[in-house]
């Protein structure tokens, strides 16, 4: 599906176990590879992502399963605390 | 590897590698399935002759292939940008 990148902003992100992660705040583009590198997620679900002193996480594009009215990412059990913080 | 936030891209000026001002970036077309960035959507500058470019109304499409680098300006290759 080819769409404008601004369509992504504000979409809700869920895992495939139906856990709410947060909302898309920004998209990181890799200029050399000409690809989307990751999504910057804000407004995080505090029960799910427990990081102190950070406002958001970056979700790498490869763990995204599908994008539609919401975004579904792979559920990585226990690894969300280990996600790369911004 | 240069990473940029797409919100930082909005309203950036697009220049060709021979120093001509092409216009202002309006949006970016992406393929959600592959993650590939396809096109830049540019509003051409009034002084720019948009002949030979892909147009849709007053918007111009420049293939992302043509992008050389993005810092303060977006620099695109003059020949690749006409595809």
Backbone of each chain as nested JSON, in Angstrom:
{
  "chains": [
    {"id": "A", "residues": [
      {"number": 1, "name": "UNK", "atoms": {"N": [0.846, -1.19, 0.0], "CA": [0.0, 0.0, 0.0], "C": [0.886, 1.246, 0.0]}},
      {"number": 2, "name": "UNK", "atoms": {"N": [0.701, 2.068, -1.02], "CA": [1.522, 3.275, -1.124], "C": [0.702, 4.475, -0.659]}},
      {"number": 3, "name": "UNK", "atoms": {"N": [1.194, 5.133, 0.374], "CA": [0.453, 6.247, 0.978], "C": [1.414, 7.338, 1.417]}},
      {"number": 4, "name": "UNK", "atoms": {"N": [0.83, 8.487, 1.761], "CA": [1.639, 9.582, 2.277], "C": [2.067, 9.262, 3.703]}},
      {"number": 5, "name": "UNK", "atoms": {"N": [3.285, 9.676, 4.032], "CA": [3.867, 9.3, 5.321], "C": [3.114, 9.952, 6.487]}},
      {"number": 6, "name": "UNK", "atoms": {"N": [2.474, 11.087, 6.236], "CA": [1.763, 11.778, 7.31], "C": [0.529, 10.998, 7.77]}},
      {"number": 7, "name": "UNK", "atoms": {"N": [0.076, 10.03, 6.939], "CA": [-1.052, 9.189, 7.345], "C": [-0.714, 8.365, 8.585]}},
      {"number": 8, "name": "UNK", "atoms": {"N": [0.575, 8.14, 8.818], "CA": [0.993, 7.317, 9.96], "C": [0.873, 8.056, 11.285]}},
      {"number": 9, "name": "UNK", "atoms": {"N": [1.006, 9.381, 11.241], "CA": [1.068, 10.14, 12.495], "C": [-0.237, 9.99, 13.272]}},
      {"number": 10, "name": "UNK", "atoms": {"N": [-0.115, 9.672, 14.557], "CA": [-1.276, 9.567, 15.423], "C": [-1.941, 8.205, 15.433]}},
      {"number": 11, "name": "UNK", "atoms": {"N": [-1.486, 7.28, 14.57], "CA": [-2.087, 5.939, 14.592], "C": [-1.734, 5.222, 15.895]}},
      {"number": 12, "name": "UNK", "atoms": {"N": [-2.664, 4.398, 16.39], "CA": [-2.409, 3.63, 17.612], "C": [-1.631, 2.37, 17.258]}},
      {"number": 13, "name": "UNK", "atoms": {"N": [-0.713, 2.012, 18.151], "CA": [0.116, 0.83, 17.929], "C": [-0.266, -0.243, 18.94]}},
      {"number": 14, "name": "UNK", "atoms": {"N": [-0.601, -1.426, 18.421], "CA": [-0.929, -2.57, 19.267], "C": [0.001, -3.724, 18.916]}},
      {"number": 15, "name": "UNK", "atoms": {"N": [0.202, -4.652, 19.857], "CA": [0.936, -5.873, 19.517], "C": [-0.056, -6.91, 19.014]}},
      {"number": 16, "name": "UNK", "atoms": {"N": [0.447, -8.026, 18.494], "CA": [-0.48, -9.061, 18.009], "C": [-1.113, -9.848, 19.157]}},
      {"number": 17, "name": "UNK", "atoms": {"N": [-0.749, -9.523, 20.406], "CA": [-1.488, -10.053, 21.562], "C": [-2.473, -9.016, 22.07]}},
      {"number": 18, "name": "UNK", "atoms": {"N": [-2.794, -8.018, 21.228], "CA": [-3.803, -6.993, 21.507], "C": [-3.453, -6.105, 22.693]}},
      {"number": 19, "name": "UNK", "atoms": {"N": [-2.169, -5.909, 22.958], "CA": [-1.765, -4.975, 24.002], "C": [-1.461, -3.621, 23.36]}},
      {"number": 20, "name": "UNK", "atoms": {"N": [-1.992, -2.566, 23.991], "CA": [-1.77, -1.223, 23.477], "C": [-0.347, -0.77, 23.833]}},
      {"number": 21, "name": "UNK", "atoms": {"N": [0.377, -0.253, 22.858], "CA": [1.751, 0.201, 23.095], "C": [1.813, 1.719, 23.207]}},
      {"number": 22, "name": "UNK", "atoms": {"N": [1.229, 2.416, 22.23], "CA": [1.279, 3.879, 22.226], "C": [0.808, 4.403, 20.886]}},
      {"number": 23, "name": "UNK", "atoms": {"N": [1.105, 5.682, 20.628], "CA": [0.712, 6.32, 19.371], "C": [1.962, 6.714, 18.58]}},
      {"number": 24, "name": "UNK", "atoms": {"N": [1.826, 6.721, 17.26], "CA": [2.946, 7.109, 16.405], "C": [3.138, 8.624, 16.494]}},
      {"number": 25, "name": "UNK", "atoms": {"N": [4.343, 9.047, 16.85], "CA": [4.627, 10.479, 16.88], "C": [5.474, 10.901, 15.694]}},
      {"number": 26, "name": "UNK", "atoms": {"N": [6.348, 10.013, 15.239], "CA": [7.223, 10.387, 14.14], "C": [7.725, 9.123, 13.442]}},
      {"number": 27, "name": "UNK", "atoms": {"N": [8.261, 9.325, 12.255], "CA": [8.787, 8.218, 11.462], "C": [10.259, 8.511, 11.179]}},
      {"number": 28, "name": "UNK", "atoms": {"N": [11.126, 7.55, 11.46], "CA": [12.553, 7.725, 11.205], "C": [12.865, 7.118, 9.835]}},
      {"number": 29, "name": "UNK", "atoms": {"N": [13.454, 7.941, 8.952], "CA": [13.781, 7.496, 7.597], "C": [15.287, 7.312, 7.491]}},
      {"number": 30, "name": "UNK", "atoms": {"N": [15.7, 6.19, 6.903], "CA": [17.104, 5.963, 6.592], "C": [17.336, 6.462, 5.161]}},
      {"number": 31, "name": "UNK", "atoms": {"N": [18.062, 7.578, 5.047], "CA": [18.209, 8.232, 3.74], "C": [19.046, 7.374, 2.789]}},
      {"number": 32, "name": "UNK", "atoms": {"N": [20.084, 6.722, 3.294], "CA": [20.971, 5.945, 2.42], "C": [20.276, 4.677, 1.912]}},
      {"number": 33, "name": "UNK", "atoms": {"N": [19.554, 4.002, 2.813], "CA": [18.868, 2.771, 2.401], "C": [17.54, 3.068, 1.722]}},
      {"number": 34, "name": "UNK", "atoms": {"N": [17.077, 4.325, 1.767], "CA": [15.798, 4.762, 1.184], "C": [14.626, 3.969, 1.761]}},
      {"number": 35, "name": "UNK", "atoms": {"N": [14.692, 3.735, 3.054], "CA": [13.65, 2.938, 3.718], "C": [13.217, 3.597, 5.017]}},
      {"number": 36, "name": "UNK", "atoms": {"N": [12.054, 3.147, 5.499], "CA": [11.641, 3.537, 6.839], "C": [12.479, 2.734, 7.819]}},
      {"number": 37, "name": "UNK", "atoms": {"N": [13.177, 3.414, 8.732], "CA": [14.015, 2.713, 9.704], "C": [13.187, 2.258, 10.896]}},
      {"number": 38, "name": "UNK", "atoms": {"N": [12.428, 3.177, 11.468], "CA": [11.64, 2.828, 12.641], "C": [10.536, 3.859, 12.853]}},
      {"number": 39, "name": "UNK", "atoms": {"N": [9.628, 3.54, 13.783], "CA": [8.582, 4.473, 14.155], "C": [8.869, 4.955, 15.573]}},
      {"number": 40, "name": "UNK", "atoms": {"N": [8.722, 6.256, 15.792], "CA": [8.867, 6.803, 17.137], "C": [7.492, 6.796, 17.787]}},
      {"number": 41, "name": "UNK", "atoms": {"N": [7.382, 6.109, 18.924], "CA": [6.098, 5.931, 19.601], "C": [6.083, 6.763, 20.875]}},
      {"number": 42, "name": "UNK", "atoms": {"N": [5.039, 7.552, 21.035], "CA": [4.856, 8.331, 22.253], "C": [3.558, 7.929, 22.919]}},
      {"number": 43, "name": "UNK", "atoms": {"N": [3.169, 8.68, 23.953], "CA": [1.93, 8.425, 24.689], "C": [1.862, 6.951, 25.102]}},
      {"number": 44, "name": "UNK", "atoms": {"N": [2.946, 6.468, 25.715], "CA": [3.109, 5.036, 25.948], "C": [2.154, 4.503, 27.002]}},
      {"number": 45, "name": "UNK", "atoms": {"N": [1.841, 3.223, 26.842], "CA": [1.053, 2.505, 27.831], "C": [1.97, 2.156, 29.01]}},
      {"number": 46, "name": "UNK", "atoms": {"N": [1.772, 2.774, 30.189], "CA": [2.726, 2.59, 31.295], "C": [2.757, 1.168, 31.843]}},
      {"number": 47, "name": "UNK", "atoms": {"N": [1.669, 0.401, 31.65], "CA": [1.659, -0.984, 32.129], "C": [2.551, -1.872, 31.273]}},
      {"number": 48, "name": "UNK", "atoms": {"N": [2.809, -1.401, 30.07], "CA": [3.451, -2.272, 29.102], "C": [4.922, -1.913, 28.896]}},
      {"number": 49, "name": "UNK", "atoms": {"N": [5.16, -0.636, 28.76], "CA": [6.528, -0.183, 28.54], "C": [6.936, 0.606, 29.785]}},
      {"number": 50, "name": "UNK", "atoms": {"N": [7.854, 0.059, 30.552], "CA": [8.233, 0.7, 31.807], "C": [9.634, 1.292, 31.678]}},
      {"number": 51, "name": "UNK", "atoms": {"N": [9.7, 2.548, 31.234], "CA": [10.995, 3.213, 31.153], "C": [10.868, 4.555, 31.851]}},
      {"number": 52, "name": "UNK", "atoms": {"N": [11.874, 4.868, 32.638], "CA": [11.832, 6.132, 33.38], "C": [12.765, 7.145, 32.718]}},
      {"number": 53, "name": "UNK", "atoms": {"N": [12.305, 8.374, 32.659], "CA": [13.134, 9.437, 32.091], "C": [13.073, 9.534, 30.583]}},
      {"number": 54, "name": "UNK", "atoms": {"N": [12.248, 8.691, 29.955], "CA": [12.115, 8.766, 28.498], "C": [10.65, 8.974, 28.141]}},
      {"number": 55, "name": "UNK", "atoms": {"N": [10.444, 9.689, 27.03], "CA": [9.069, 9.974, 26.614], "C": [8.552, 8.944, 25.622]}},
      {"number": 56, "name": "UNK", "atoms": {"N": [9.462, 8.236, 24.952], "CA": [8.985, 7.328, 23.918], "C": [9.972, 6.225, 23.621]}},
      {"number": 57, "name": "UNK", "atoms": {"N": [9.551, 5.351, 22.72], "CA": [10.437, 4.282, 22.258], "C": [10.474, 4.317, 20.733]}},
      {"number": 58, "name": "UNK", "atoms": {"N": [11.492, 3.675, 20.174], "CA": [11.552, 3.494, 18.734], "C": [11.263, 2.027, 18.432]}},
      {"number": 59, "name": "UNK", "atoms": {"N": [10.306, 1.802, 17.541], "CA": [9.974, 0.442, 17.138], "C": [10.556, 0.211, 15.746]}},
      {"number": 60, "name": "UNK", "atoms": {"N": [11.497, -0.736, 15.605], "CA": [12.086, -0.985, 14.28], "C": [11.029, -1.47, 13.287]}},
      {"number": 61, "name": "UNK", "atoms": {"N": [11.199, -1.068, 12.028], "CA": [10.172, -1.372, 11.027], "C": [10.002, -2.868, 10.818]}},
      {"number": 62, "name": "UNK", "atoms": {"N": [11.068, -3.655, 11.05], "CA": [10.972, -5.087, 10.754], "C": [10.042, -5.836, 11.694]}},
      {"number": 63, "name": "UNK", "atoms": {"N": [9.711, -5.293, 12.874], "CA": [8.773, -6.013, 13.742], "C": [7.326, -5.576, 13.505]}},
      {"number": 64, "name": "UNK", "atoms": {"N": [7.107, -4.69, 12.537], "CA": [5.737, -4.277, 12.222], "C": [5.098, -5.337, 11.334]}},
      {"number": 65, "name": "UNK", "atoms": {"N": [3.912, -5.801, 11.745], "CA": [3.234, -6.836, 10.958], "C": [2.299, -6.222, 9.934]}},
      {"number": 66, "name": "UNK", "atoms": {"N": [1.5, -5.25, 10.349], "CA": [0.63, -4.625, 9.355], "C": [0.226, -3.23, 9.792]}},
      {"number": 67, "name": "UNK", "atoms": {"N": [-0.137, -2.443, 8.776], "CA": [-0.536, -1.059, 8.996], "C": [-1.884, -0.85, 8.316]}},
      {"number": 68, "name": "UNK", "atoms": {"N": [-2.849, -0.376, 9.073], "CA": [-4.169, -0.083, 8.51], "C": [-4.762, 1.065, 9.299]}},
      {"number": 69, "name": "UNK", "atoms": {"N": [-5.94, 0.826, 9.906], "CA": [-6.498, 1.843, 10.796], "C": [-5.702, 1.923, 12.087]}},
      {"number": 70, "name": "UNK", "atoms": {"N": [-5.068, 0.789, 12.461], "CA": [-4.113, 0.781, 13.563], "C": [-2.848, 0.099, 13.056]}},
      {"number": 71, "name": "UNK", "atoms": {"N": [-1.815, 0.077, 13.882], "CA": [-0.581, -0.606, 13.521], "C": [-0.418, -1.807, 14.442]}},
      {"number": 72, "name": "UNK", "atoms": {"N": [-0.129, -2.963, 13.859], "CA": [0.085, -4.18, 14.645], "C": [1.558, -4.548, 14.561]}},
      {"number": 73, "name": "UNK", "atoms": {"N": [2.2, -4.72, 15.73], "CA": [3.595, -5.14, 15.758], "C": [3.685, -6.509, 16.425]}},
      {"number": 74, "name": "UNK", "atoms": {"N": [4.828, -7.174, 16.231], "CA": [5.037, -8.473, 16.867], "C": [5.132, -8.312, 18.37]}},
      {"number": 75, "name": "UNK", "atoms": {"N": [4.516, -9.239, 19.099], "CA": [4.598, -9.209, 20.559], "C": [5.899, -9.877, 20.984]}},
      {"number": 76, "name": "UNK", "atoms": {"N": [6.793, -9.086, 21.56], "CA": [8.068, -9.648, 22.001], "C": [8.0, -9.734, 23.51]}},
      {"number": 77, "name": "UNK", "atoms": {"N": [7.798, -10.949, 24.028], "CA": [7.511, -11.073, 25.46], "C": [8.715, -10.63, 26.287]}},
      {"number": 78, "name": "UNK", "atoms": {"N": [8.453, -9.725, 27.2], "CA": [9.474, -9.295, 28.141], "C": [10.559, -8.399, 27.569]}},
      {"number": 79, "name": "UNK", "atoms": {"N": [10.508, -8.173, 26.25], "CA": [11.634, -7.438, 25.657], "C": [11.35, -5.959, 25.507]}},
      {"number": 80, "name": "UNK", "atoms": {"N": [10.155, -5.521, 25.882], "CA": [9.864, -4.118, 25.605], "C": [10.617, -3.16, 26.506]}},
      {"number": 81, "name": "UNK", "atoms": {"N": [11.005, -3.635, 27.7], "CA": [11.845, -2.785, 28.535], "C": [13.22, -2.618, 27.899]}},
      {"number": 82, "name": "UNK", "atoms": {"N": [13.601, -3.564, 27.042], "CA": [14.923, -3.536, 26.433], "C": [14.935, -2.821, 25.087]}},
      {"number": 83, "name": "UNK", "atoms": {"N": [13.765, -2.306, 24.665], "CA": [13.728, -1.573, 23.388], "C": [14.638, -0.355, 23.457]}},
      {"number": 84, "name": "UNK", "atoms": {"N": [15.085, 0.047, 22.298], "CA": [15.951, 1.225, 22.208], "C": [15.162, 2.489, 22.589]}},
      {"number": 85, "name": "UNK", "atoms": {"N": [15.629, 3.186, 23.595], "CA": [14.939, 4.413, 23.989], "C": [15.452, 5.579, 23.161]}},
      {"number": 86, "name": "UNK", "atoms": {"N": [14.583, 6.583, 22.992], "CA": [14.999, 7.782, 22.248], "C": [15.612, 8.776, 23.232]}}
    ]},
    {"id": "B", "residues": [
      {"number": 1, "name": "UNK", "atoms": {"N": [25.473, 5.985, 7.908], "CA": [24.017, 5.85, 7.823], "C": [23.379, 7.124, 8.371]}},
      {"number": 2, "name": "UNK", "atoms": {"N": [22.606, 7.789, 7.567], "CA": [21.978, 9.004, 8.071], "C": [20.481, 8.778, 8.28]}},
      {"number": 3, "name": "UNK", "atoms": {"N": [20.072, 8.994, 9.528], "CA": [18.677, 8.828, 9.901], "C": [18.068, 10.207, 10.123]}},
      {"number": 4, "name": "UNK", "atoms": {"N": [16.835, 10.388, 9.645], "CA": [16.158, 11.653, 9.885], "C": [14.732, 11.391, 10.329]}},
      {"number": 5, "name": "UNK", "atoms": {"N": [14.218, 12.299, 11.159], "CA": [12.825, 12.223, 11.575], "C": [11.972, 12.899, 10.506]}},
      {"number": 6, "name": "UNK", "atoms": {"N": [10.866, 12.253, 10.139], "CA": [10.107, 12.796, 9.008], "C": [9.435, 14.121, 9.344]}},
      {"number": 7, "name": "UNK", "atoms": {"N": [9.174, 14.39, 10.622], "CA": [8.594, 15.697, 10.953], "C": [9.594, 16.827, 10.703]}},
      {"number": 8, "name": "UNK", "atoms": {"N": [10.888, 16.506, 10.81], "CA": [11.909, 17.512, 10.512], "C": [11.974, 17.821, 9.023]}},
      {"number": 9, "name": "UNK", "atoms": {"N": [11.426, 16.949, 8.203], "CA": [11.506, 17.132, 6.753], "C": [10.532, 18.163, 6.238]}},
      {"number": 10, "name": "UNK", "atoms": {"N": [9.428, 18.363, 6.954], "CA": [8.363, 19.178, 6.383], "C": [8.848, 20.608, 6.194]}},
      {"number": 11, "name": "UNK", "atoms": {"N": [8.482, 21.163, 5.062], "CA": [8.82, 22.532, 4.657], "C": [10.321, 22.718, 4.407]}},
      {"number": 12, "name": "UNK", "atoms": {"N": [11.068, 21.63, 4.229], "CA": [12.472, 21.776, 3.842], "C": [12.548, 22.123, 2.361]}},
      {"number": 13, "name": "UNK", "atoms": {"N": [13.572, 22.904, 1.989], "CA": [13.741, 23.295, 0.595], "C": [14.458, 22.178, -0.178]}},
      {"number": 14, "name": "UNK", "atoms": {"N": [14.029, 21.987, -1.421], "CA": [14.632, 20.963, -2.277], "C": [15.498, 21.663, -3.326]}},
      {"number": 15, "name": "UNK", "atoms": {"N": [16.753, 21.238, -3.427], "CA": [17.714, 21.82, -4.372], "C": [18.212, 20.722, -5.296]}},
      {"number": 16, "name": "UNK", "atoms": {"N": [18.53, 21.08, -6.531], "CA": [19.184, 20.11, -7.399], "C": [20.69, 20.225, -7.208]}},
      {"number": 17, "name": "UNK", "atoms": {"N": [21.431, 19.202, -7.682], "CA": [22.874, 19.195, -7.418], "C": [23.629, 20.232, -8.251]}},
      {"number": 18, "name": "UNK", "atoms": {"N": [22.923, 20.927, -9.189], "CA": [23.578, 22.047, -9.864], "C": [23.175, 23.382, -9.244]}},
      {"number": 19, "name": "UNK", "atoms": {"N": [22.597, 23.342, -8.055], "CA": [22.383, 24.567, -7.287], "C": [21.079, 25.279, -7.546]}},
      {"number": 20, "name": "UNK", "atoms": {"N": [20.17, 24.657, -8.302], "CA": [18.88, 25.3, -8.558], "C": [17.893, 24.97, -7.447]}},
      {"number": 21, "name": "UNK", "atoms": {"N": [17.121, 25.988, -7.044], "CA": [16.06, 25.759, -6.075], "C": [14.869, 25.144, -6.805]}},
      {"number": 22, "name": "UNK", "atoms": {"N": [14.432, 23.98, -6.351], "CA": [13.31, 23.317, -7.011], "C": [11.995, 23.673, -6.328]}},
      {"number": 23, "name": "UNK", "atoms": {"N": [11.96, 23.607, -5.013], "CA": [10.712, 23.929, -4.328], "C": [10.775, 23.533, -2.862]}},
      {"number": 24, "name": "UNK", "atoms": {"N": [9.591, 23.331, -2.285], "CA": [9.475, 23.013, -0.865], "C": [8.819, 21.648, -0.712]}},
      {"number": 25, "name": "UNK", "atoms": {"N": [9.367, 20.847, 0.188], "CA": [8.812, 19.508, 0.393], "C": [7.46, 19.603, 1.082]}},
      {"number": 26, "name": "UNK", "atoms": {"N": [6.491, 18.863, 0.578], "CA": [5.167, 18.862, 1.18], "C": [4.883, 17.538, 1.887]}},
      {"number": 27, "name": "UNK", "atoms": {"N": [5.276, 16.434, 1.259], "CA": [4.986, 15.131, 1.855], "C": [5.91, 14.078, 1.233]}},
      {"number": 28, "name": "UNK", "atoms": {"N": [5.834, 12.878, 1.782], "CA": [6.666, 11.778, 1.306], "C": [5.752, 10.584, 1.06]}},
      {"number": 29, "name": "UNK", "atoms": {"N": [5.923, 9.922, -0.101], "CA": [5.143, 8.714, -0.379], "C": [5.953, 7.495, 0.047]}},
      {"number": 30, "name": "UNK", "atoms": {"N": [5.328, 6.591, 0.814], "CA": [6.015, 5.387, 1.26], "C": [5.165, 4.159, 0.962]}},
      {"number": 31, "name": "UNK", "atoms": {"N": [5.848, 3.016, 0.831], "CA": [5.172, 1.733, 0.688], "C": [5.199, 1.052, 2.045]}},
      {"number": 32, "name": "UNK", "atoms": {"N": [4.015, 0.89, 2.665], "CA": [3.957, 0.334, 4.024], "C": [4.344, -1.138, 4.053]}},
      {"number": 33, "name": "UNK", "atoms": {"N": [4.17, -1.847, 2.954], "CA": [4.461, -3.28, 2.961], "C": [5.964, -3.543, 3.013]}},
      {"number": 34, "name": "UNK", "atoms": {"N": [6.721, -2.781, 2.245], "CA": [8.163, -3.012, 2.19], "C": [8.947, -2.001, 3.023]}},
      {"number": 35, "name": "UNK", "atoms": {"N": [8.318, -0.889, 3.388], "CA": [9.038, 0.158, 4.11], "C": [9.822, 1.074, 3.201]}},
      {"number": 36, "name": "UNK", "atoms": {"N": [9.729, 0.851, 1.901], "CA": [10.485, 1.643, 0.936], "C": [9.905, 3.056, 0.814]}},
      {"number": 37, "name": "UNK", "atoms": {"N": [10.795, 4.033, 0.767], "CA": [10.375, 5.406, 0.507], "C": [10.375, 5.59, -1.009]}},
      {"number": 38, "name": "UNK", "atoms": {"N": [9.242, 6.004, -1.587], "CA": [9.097, 6.005, -3.042], "C": [9.355, 7.383, -3.646]}},
      {"number": 39, "name": "UNK", "atoms": {"N": [8.563, 8.37, -3.228], "CA": [8.628, 9.684, -3.863], "C": [8.655, 10.791, -2.818]}},
      {"number": 40, "name": "UNK", "atoms": {"N": [9.209, 11.932, -3.249], "CA": [9.02, 13.177, -2.508], "C": [7.906, 13.948, -3.214]}},
      {"number": 41, "name": "UNK", "atoms": {"N": [7.014, 14.551, -2.45], "CA": [6.006, 15.424, -3.049], "C": [6.451, 16.858, -2.789]}},
      {"number": 42, "name": "UNK", "atoms": {"N": [6.684, 17.593, -3.864], "CA": [7.293, 18.918, -3.765], "C": [6.35, 19.941, -4.385]}},
      {"number": 43, "name": "UNK", "atoms": {"N": [6.211, 21.091, -3.731], "CA": [5.515, 22.218, -4.341], "C": [6.581, 23.054, -5.043]}},
      {"number": 44, "name": "UNK", "atoms": {"N": [6.552, 23.123, -6.399], "CA": [7.637, 23.805, -7.098], "C": [7.663, 25.303, -6.827]}},
      {"number": 45, "name": "UNK", "atoms": {"N": [8.87, 25.83, -6.79], "CA": [9.084, 27.266, -6.637], "C": [8.577, 27.967, -7.899]}},
      {"number": 46, "name": "UNK", "atoms": {"N": [7.962, 29.18, -7.781], "CA": [7.452, 29.875, -8.975], "C": [8.524, 30.099, -10.051]}},
      {"number": 47, "name": "UNK", "atoms": {"N": [9.785, 30.206, -9.637], "CA": [10.851, 30.465, -10.605], "C": [11.331, 29.197, -11.289]}},
      {"number": 48, "name": "UNK", "atoms": {"N": [10.771, 28.039, -10.877], "CA": [11.31, 26.782, -11.394], "C": [10.468, 26.272, -12.566]}},
      {"number": 49, "name": "UNK", "atoms": {"N": [11.151, 25.863, -13.631], "CA": [10.473, 25.297, -14.797], "C": [10.282, 23.798, -14.582]}},
      {"number": 50, "name": "UNK", "atoms": {"N": [9.046, 23.391, -14.32], "CA": [8.77, 22.005, -13.931], "C": [8.56, 21.092, -15.135]}},
      {"number": 51, "name": "UNK", "atoms": {"N": [8.944, 21.531, -16.297], "CA": [8.745, 20.73, -17.516], "C": [9.534, 19.418, -17.433]}},
      {"number": 52, "name": "UNK", "atoms": {"N": [8.909, 18.322, -17.831], "CA": [9.592, 17.037, -17.83], "C": [9.48, 16.288, -16.518]}},
      {"number": 53, "name": "UNK", "atoms": {"N": [8.849, 16.893, -15.519], "CA": [8.689, 16.219, -14.225], "C": [7.288, 15.629, -14.123]}},
      {"number": 54, "name": "UNK", "atoms": {"N": [7.167, 14.619, -13.281], "CA": [5.848, 14.043, -13.02], "C": [5.06, 15.013, -12.165]}},
      {"number": 55, "name": "UNK", "atoms": {"N": [3.882, 15.413, -12.623], "CA": [3.093, 16.395, -11.888], "C": [1.728, 15.806, -11.539]}},
      {"number": 56, "name": "UNK", "atoms": {"N": [1.134, 16.325, -10.456], "CA": [-0.261, 16.039, -10.145], "C": [-0.842, 17.352, -9.655]}},
      {"number": 57, "name": "UNK", "atoms": {"N": [-1.547, 18.066, -10.541], "CA": [-2.017, 19.406, -10.209], "C": [-0.821, 20.322, -10.038]}},
      {"number": 58, "name": "UNK", "atoms": {"N": [-0.708, 20.939, -8.866], "CA": [0.442, 21.827, -8.632], "C": [1.543, 21.12, -7.846]}},
      {"number": 59, "name": "UNK", "atoms": {"N": [1.371, 19.827, -7.588], "CA": [2.405, 19.07, -6.863], "C": [3.309, 18.35, -7.856]}},
      {"number": 60, "name": "UNK", "atoms": {"N": [4.545, 18.171, -7.455], "CA": [5.522, 17.537, -8.312], "C": [6.068, 16.317, -7.57]}},
      {"number": 61, "name": "UNK", "atoms": {"N": [6.28, 15.221, -8.305], "CA": [6.831, 14.019, -7.673], "C": [8.294, 13.872, -8.072]}},
      {"number": 62, "name": "UNK", "atoms": {"N": [9.159, 13.676, -7.103], "CA": [10.574, 13.414, -7.372], "C": [10.905, 12.062, -6.757]}},
      {"number": 63, "name": "UNK", "atoms": {"N": [11.416, 11.107, -7.548], "CA": [11.733, 9.791, -6.975], "C": [12.788, 9.899, -5.883]}},
      {"number": 64, "name": "UNK", "atoms": {"N": [12.615, 9.121, -4.812], "CA": [13.556, 9.206, -3.687], "C": [14.947, 8.725, -4.087]}},
      {"number": 65, "name": "UNK", "atoms": {"N": [15.005, 7.922, -5.165], "CA": [16.284, 7.497, -5.749], "C": [17.212, 8.669, -6.04]}},
      {"number": 66, "name": "UNK", "atoms": {"N": [16.612, 9.807, -6.411], "CA": [17.402, 10.964, -6.825], "C": [18.016, 11.706, -5.641]}},
      {"number": 67, "name": "UNK", "atoms": {"N": [17.568, 11.372, -4.403], "CA": [18.049, 12.119, -3.242], "C": [19.513, 11.788, -2.969]}},
      {"number": 68, "name": "UNK", "atoms": {"N": [20.334, 12.838, -2.944], "CA": [21.763, 12.663, -2.653], "C": [21.997, 12.694, -1.146]}},
      {"number": 69, "name": "UNK", "atoms": {"N": [21.461, 13.727, -0.504], "CA": [21.634, 13.844, 0.946], "C": [20.593, 14.804, 1.501]}},
      {"number": 70, "name": "UNK", "atoms": {"N": [20.365, 14.697, 2.796], "CA": [19.425, 15.581, 3.467], "C": [20.099, 16.136, 4.709]}},
      {"number": 71, "name": "UNK", "atoms": {"N": [20.347, 17.426, 4.71], "CA": [20.843, 18.097, 5.924], "C": [19.941, 19.317, 6.125]}},
      {"number": 72, "name": "UNK", "atoms": {"N": [20.449, 20.512, 5.86], "CA": [19.6, 21.705, 5.939], "C": [18.71, 21.811, 4.709]}},
      {"number": 73, "name": "UNK", "atoms": {"N": [19.21, 21.285, 3.593], "CA": [18.432, 21.222, 2.361], "C": [18.333, 19.766, 1.926]}},
      {"number": 74, "name": "UNK", "atoms": {"N": [17.379, 19.5, 1.041], "CA": [17.306, 18.191, 0.397], "C": [17.948, 18.352, -0.974]}},
      {"number": 75, "name": "UNK", "atoms": {"N": [19.037, 17.642, -1.221], "CA": [19.735, 17.768, -2.501], "C": [19.373, 16.555, -3.361]}},
      {"number": 76, "name": "UNK", "atoms": {"N": [18.868, 16.822, -4.575], "CA": [18.482, 15.731, -5.479], "C": [19.31, 15.818, -6.768]}},
      {"number": 77, "name": "UNK", "atoms": {"N": [19.512, 14.665, -7.379], "CA": [20.24, 14.615, -8.641], "C": [19.349, 15.161, -9.756]}},
      {"number": 78, "name": "UNK", "atoms": {"N": [19.916, 16.0, -10.593], "CA": [19.146, 16.709, -11.61], "C": [18.565, 15.75, -12.654]}},
      {"number": 79, "name": "UNK", "atoms": {"N": [19.329, 14.733, -13.022], "CA": [18.869, 13.838, -14.085], "C": [17.95, 12.754, -13.551]}},
      {"number": 80, "name": "UNK", "atoms": {"N": [18.317, 12.181, -12.382], "CA": [17.481, 11.124, -11.805], "C": [16.12, 11.649, -11.373]}},
      {"number": 81, "name": "UNK", "atoms": {"N": [16.032, 12.954, -11.061], "CA": [14.774, 13.488, -10.523], "C": [13.705, 13.618, -11.59]}},
      {"number": 82, "name": "UNK", "atoms": {"N": [14.06, 13.471, -12.883], "CA": [13.052, 13.645, -13.943], "C": [12.322, 12.365, -14.307]}},
      {"number": 83, "name": "UNK", "atoms": {"N": [12.657, 11.223, -13.652], "CA": [12.004, 9.962, -14.022], "C": [10.561, 9.918, -13.559]}}
    ]}
  ]
}
